[in-house]
Amino acid sequence: MSGRGGFLALVALLAASTGAASDPRDRAEAAEWAVAMSVPPVAPGATSKARLEVTSRAGYHVNLDYPMSFRPSAEGTVALPQSRIGLRPISTSPCAAGPKESCAVSLEVPFTAPQEGESRVAGALAFSVCSAERCLIEKVSLLARAPLVPPGEGEGPAAASSER
């Protein structure tokens, strides 16, 4: 194999291996907000929590009065406790311009991993961001994958994000 052919094969291998960490169809961007979801590695049948981060941008803040929720989709392989999960922030970060408003919130979605195969948390996150002039209500499709690991092994998030 020539030097150039070997280089192209290495580039293809790297592209294939990094593509499994997140799914590009779940990425989008809006000037007003960003959303990211991470899921830690989990043992078969174990319970865990996916972590969602909602961050406002461009003079907007996260509307804590809006009833945020997560609705699972068919792409998910994990079991969720309900068909619609109401979410309350587990932490908030104030906005620099208006410390009474929250510019970032962390949310959690509880789930139970399947007994075998890949754990996929998939669904739609409903949330709202507001500026002084208007509020936007958003629904974003998210998908995060986490490998199943033997009981007692594996910590840390396997992340995917979606920005509109």
N, C-alpha and C positions, 0 to 999 in steps of 0.2 A: 504494500500500500504506500502511495506517495505521501510526502509530508503534508501536502494540502488535503489529500483524502483523509488522512488521520485526524487532521485538525477539524475538518467538517464533521467527521464521525463523533469527535469529542463534543463539539457544539451541539449536535443533535441529541447526544446522550444527556448532556446537561439540561437542555431544554425539556426533554421528556421527564427527567427526574424532578425538576422544579415545578412542572405543570401539575403534579399530583398534590402539591401543598394547598393550592387554592384553585378555584374554578373561575376563569375569566368572565364567564357569562354573569357572574354574581358581582361584578365590579361596574360601578357607574359613579358619576360625580355630579354634584350640584354646587353652585356657588354658596348655597345657604347652609349645608350640613354634610356630615360624613358619618357612616356607620361601619363598625367592624365587629365581627363575632369570632371568638376563640373557644375551642373545646379541648380540654386536656385528654391525654391518653387515658383509656378506661378499661378495666377488666370486664370480661364477659358477664353480663347480667348485673353489673354494679350500677349504682346510682351516682350521678354527677351533676354538674351544672355548666351550661354554656354561658359564657360571659359576653354581653353586648355592650358596646360603647357607642353612644350617640354624642356627636360633637357639632355644635353650631358654628357657623362661619358668617363673615360679611355683615356684621351688625345685627345678627339674629341671636336669640337665646332659645334653649329647649323649654317648651311649654309644659311645665310640671302639672298644670291643671288638666291637660288632655289625658284621657285614659289610655295609656300606652298598653299594647298587647302584642302577643305572638300567636299566630295561627299556623299549625304545622301543615306541611305540604306532603304530597305522595313521595317525593324524592328522599325523605327522611327514613332512616332505618331504626331510629331509637324510639322508645315508648315515652310519650309525654303524658302528664297527669290529666290533661283536659284538651278539648278541641279548640279552646281559646283560653290562653293564659294571660290574665291581667298582670301587668308588671309595675312594680314600684322601684324607684331608684335605690340602690344599695349605697351609692355615694354620688356626690355632686361636686362640681368645681365651679366657683363663681366666675362671672364675666369680669374682665379687667375694667371695662367702661361702666358697668353697672353691677356692683357686687351683690345686689339683692336678687339678681337673675342668675340662672345656671347655664353655663356655656358647654358643659360636658356632664353626662350622666352615665353611670354604670348600672346595668341591669343583669339579672340572672334568670335563666330558663332551666328548671330541673328536668332531668331525663333519666331513663334507664337504658343502658346499652343492650344490644342484642346478644344472644348467647354465642354467636359466631359471626365472622365477617366484619366489615367496616362499619363503624359508627358514623352516621351522617345525621346531623341536626339540620333540618330544612324547614323553612316556613316564611311567613310574611310578618315583618315587624311594622306595627302602626304607631306613629308618633307625630308630634307637631313641633315646629319651630316658629318663633314670632319675631318680628321687628317692631318698631314703634308704629309702623304704618299698616302691617298686615300679618296674618298668621297663615302658615302653610300646613296642611295635613298631608302626611306622606305614608305610603305603604311600600316597603322595600322587601324584595325577595332575597333571602339569605341562605347560604349553604356552607357549613363548616364540617370538615371530616376529621375524625380522630381514630387512630388504629386501636384495635383491641390488644391489650397486653395481659400477660399472666397476672393473677392477683398479687398485689403488693409491689408491682413494678410500674415504672413510668409515671412521671410527673411533668407538668409543664404544658402550655397550650399548643395545639396545632391550629393555626389561624387561617381564616379566610375573611375577606372583607367585601363589603358592598358599599359603594358610594354612588349616589345618583347624580 
